[in-house]
Amino acid sequence: MAGKVFLIGAGPGDPDLITLKAVKALQTAEVILIDDLVNRALLAHAPQARVVEVGKRGGCKSTPQHFINRMMIALATQGQTVVRLKGGDPFLFGRGGEEMQAIQQAGISVEIVPGITSGIAAPASIGIPVTHREFTHGVTFVTGHTQNGEKPDWQALVAGGTTLVIYMGMKYLSAIVTDLLEAGMASDLPAAAIQQGTTDQQRQVVSTLAALPAAVKQEGLESPAIIVLGEVVRLARQEALSELIAVAA
Amino acid sequence: MAGKVFLIGAGPGDPDLITLKAVKALQTAEVILIDDLVNRALLAHAPQARVVEVGKRGGCKSTPQHFINRMMIALATQGQTVVRLKGGDPFLFGRGGEEMQAIQQAGISVEIVPGITSGIAAPASIGIPVTHREFTHGVTFVTGHTQNGEKPDWQALVAGGTTLVIYMGMKYLSAIVTDLLEAGMASDLPAAAIQQGTTDQQRQVVSTLAALPAAVKQEGLESPAIIVLGEVVRLARQEALSELIAVAA
């Protein structure tokens, strides 16, 4: 009898920001394929399970996607209950869609368990709501880089007037900011970068669009981080804002 | 000694799609202010708490926002631990930002606990990932109506090329679709409407942009529902797609 795969969102980092549904699935897991960015504290929910690390470790490259897919399918075909534990939400920049397709095509049952995405939780942790009636109609989540080097249509995104939340944007932050300024985004638009939001290692800077790359550099912020651009950043808590003053001084 | 307010996201409807952090806060609550759309099963985590209903019931209007704010502040000022339990995520179209500001301005401590938003979980429940590398750079979440009658810049949002997820769009669905067609969105773009996603009462239609209003009407779908527009809707599970065939037949 074939097993099953759960594609589970582990949330943004804080181990308490996982759902009850995910915990219940972890308790039934026979094997867990875990990404590098997932908090290991979550494995306490599944002491019975075998754990396979499939993320980047040290300087090594991450496990290729097709290898992960094949492993999930092989284990489930053997009848095992497989949990694929991914950071954030599996369906928001998590490649969960691709993994789901591969599992379905192999005729294996797959269940998606959503997770709290960093793009909402990291700003919230310093008091920034990604939407607010006074400021915007909505929020757009984009990735800062793509494998083929294509860029989002920054001009359209700026014209859209939504809060902009950028995932995986730290590596090319200066280029992204240059593009956004050229696309007409205000240089003094409030901007924040939040590294490892909701974890004990969280750090952030709150600045303006034009000043963000220098502020990030000065504070030594690195990936993984979430970038938030929009008037809503004005609502950041004073404790977070004080870092801006430190940077500006 | 002043109390505290937790602004908590109850998630999309499935009572297991709440976080451990939210459950722990519920266990400490002395009073809970609960919205109408929140699943009452969640109150089982807080048998000790007094419950105040502040959402729409029957034909009555919802409790005015300023009254909710005043009640939270008054209770916390009396030293109580207050949980404000809101559907989805408090910071994504939840007015959580406004409530946070009011509580902070009163000098009361406030903690935000993110929740799973329906705009991600409802599509996921029928196999739709809001992003997928093959189809789009990102996803935009907008509201279909605003109190002052202003509209999102549909033309810019269409040009942006992200998946479009519309909250509170059912009432003006026909007008929104007309606007989107005028803004250049393809009439045959895959489109879905998902009512009460992740609950036992979930229903959905999968269709195309131009055909969505008729499909929604034929199936009798109503608010609260999430509308998803984008190529990613092609990944909807066959069980969900069969309803499209029923509608088209």
Contacts between the chains, C-beta under 8 A, distances in Angstrom:
chain1	res1	chain2	res2	distance
A	11	B	19	7.2
A	12	B	114	7.8
A	14	B	21	6.8
A	15	B	20	7.8
A	16	B	19	6.5
A	16	B	20	4.5
A	16	B	21	3.8
A	16	B	24	6.7
A	17	B	19	5.2
A	17	B	20	7.5
A	17	B	21	5.6
A	17	B	114	6.6
A	18	B	19	6.4
A	18	B	20	6.1
A	19	B	11	7.2
A	19	B	16	6.5
A	19	B	17	5.2
A	19	B	18	6.4
A	19	B	19	5.8
A	19	B	20	7.8
A	19	B	116	6.6
A	20	B	15	7.8
A	20	B	16	4.5
A	20	B	17	7.5
A	20	B	18	6.1
A	20	B	19	7.8
A	20	B	20	6.9
A	20	B	23	6.8
A	21	B	14	6.8
A	21	B	16	3.8
A	21	B	17	5.6
A	23	B	20	6.8
A	24	B	16	6.7
A	89	B	116	8.0
A	89	B	120	5.8
A	90	B	124	7.9
A	90	B	129	7.7
A	91	B	120	6.3
A	91	B	123	7.5
A	91	B	124	5.0
A	91	B	128	7.8
A	91	B	129	3.7
A	91	B	130	5.7
A	91	B	131	7.0
A	92	B	120	6.1
A	92	B	129	7.8
A	92	B	130	5.9
A	92	B	131	5.7
A	92	B	139	7.0
A	93	B	131	5.6
A	95	B	133	7.1
A	96	B	129	5.8
A	97	B	129	3.4
A	97	B	131	7.4
A	97	B	132	4.1
A	97	B	232	7.1
A	97	B	235	6.2
A	98	B	132	7.1
A	98	B	133	7.0
A	100	B	127	6.7
A	100	B	129	7.2
A	100	B	235	7.5
A	101	B	235	6.9
A	112	B	124	4.8
A	112	B	125	7.5
A	112	B	127	7.4
A	114	B	12	7.8
A	114	B	17	6.6
A	114	B	116	4.9
A	114	B	120	5.7
A	114	B	121	4.5
A	114	B	124	5.4
A	115	B	116	7.5
A	116	B	19	6.6
A	116	B	89	8.0
A	116	B	114	4.9
A	116	B	115	7.4
A	116	B	116	6.5
A	117	B	120	7.1
A	120	B	89	5.7
A	120	B	91	6.3
A	120	B	92	6.1
A	120	B	114	5.7
A	120	B	117	7.1
A	121	B	114	4.5
A	123	B	91	7.5
A	124	B	90	7.9
A	124	B	91	5.1
A	124	B	112	4.8
A	124	B	114	5.4
A	125	B	112	7.5
A	127	B	100	6.6
A	127	B	112	7.4
A	128	B	91	7.8
A	129	B	90	7.7
A	129	B	91	3.7
A	129	B	92	7.8
A	129	B	96	5.8
A	129	B	97	3.4
A	129	B	100	7.2
A	130	B	91	5.8
A	130	B	92	6.0
A	131	B	91	7.0
A	131	B	92	5.7
A	131	B	93	5.6
A	131	B	97	7.4
A	131	B	141	7.5
A	132	B	97	4.1
A	132	B	98	7.1
A	133	B	95	7.1
A	133	B	98	7.0
A	133	B	146	7.4
A	133	B	147	7.4
A	137	B	142	5.2
A	137	B	143	6.3
A	137	B	146	6.8
A	137	B	150	7.6
A	137	B	151	7.9
A	137	B	152	4.2
A	137	B	153	7.9
A	138	B	140	5.9
A	138	B	141	5.1
A	138	B	142	3.4
A	138	B	143	6.6
A	138	B	152	6.5
A	139	B	92	7.0
A	139	B	140	7.2
A	139	B	141	5.4
A	140	B	138	5.9
A	140	B	139	7.2
A	140	B	140	4.3
A	140	B	141	7.7
A	140	B	160	6.9
A	140	B	162	6.0
A	141	B	131	7.5
A	141	B	138	5.1
A	141	B	139	5.3
A	141	B	140	7.7
A	141	B	141	7.9
A	141	B	162	8.0
A	142	B	137	5.2
A	142	B	138	3.4
A	142	B	162	7.0
A	143	B	137	6.3
A	143	B	138	6.6
A	146	B	133	7.4
A	146	B	137	6.8
A	147	B	133	7.3
A	150	B	137	7.6
A	151	B	137	8.0
A	152	B	137	4.3
A	152	B	138	6.5
A	152	B	160	7.4
A	152	B	161	7.7
A	152	B	162	7.9
A	153	B	137	7.9
A	153	B	159	6.2
A	153	B	160	5.6
A	153	B	161	5.9
A	155	B	159	8.0
A	156	B	156	5.3
A	156	B	157	7.8
A	156	B	159	3.7
A	156	B	160	4.1
A	156	B	161	7.2
A	157	B	156	7.8
A	157	B	160	4.9
A	157	B	162	7.8
A	159	B	153	6.2
A	159	B	155	8.0
A	159	B	156	3.7
A	159	B	159	7.3
A	160	B	140	6.9
A	160	B	152	7.4
A	160	B	153	5.6
A	160	B	156	4.1
A	160	B	157	5.0
A	160	B	160	5.5
A	161	B	152	7.7
A	161	B	153	5.8
A	161	B	156	7.2
A	162	B	140	5.9
A	162	B	141	8.0
A	162	B	142	6.9
A	162	B	152	7.9
A	162	B	157	7.8
A	232	B	97	7.1
A	235	B	97	6.2
A	235	B	100	7.5
A	235	B	101	6.9
